[in-house]
Amino acid sequence: MIRSGAATYEALITQLKAVNLQSMVQDMRLRALSTELSSEKKAASERANG
């Protein structure tokens, strides 16, 4: 019982680490897209204002 409980615990920790890594990757993607959008908005504003 203790061994299977420990294995389950280890599996949950592994899953948590994987989800945390996915979250960090998504955060990086979101930051990159946000930066790209800001750049595009700035360029469009500059074009509009001549």
N, C-alpha and C positions, 0 to 999 in steps of 0.2 A: 504493500500500500504506500509506504513512504517513498519507495523507489519510483513508482508510477506518478506519485504526486510531484516529486522533484523533476521528473521528466516533463510533466505537464507545465510546471513552473518555468523550466528552461525553454520549452517551446513557446510559451507566452512571452518571455523576455526576448526571444529571437524575433517573434512577430512584431513586438513593440519597437525593436530596433529598426526593422524593415520599414514599418509605417513612419517612424521618425525620419528616416533617410528620405523616404518619398516626400514627406512634408517639406524637408529642407530643399529638395530639388524643385518642388512646385513653387516654393518661396523665391528661389533664385530665378525661375522662369518668369514669375510675376514681376519681380523687380526689373528684370531685363525688358519685359514688355512695357512696363510703366515708364522706364527711361526712354525707350524708343518712341512711345506715344508723346512724351514731353518734347522730345526733339522734333517730332513731326509737327506738333502744335506750334512750336516756336518758329519753325521754318515757314509754316503756312501763314502765321501772323506777320512775319517779315515780308513775305511775298505780297500779302494783302495791303500792308502799309507802305510798300515801295521803298 
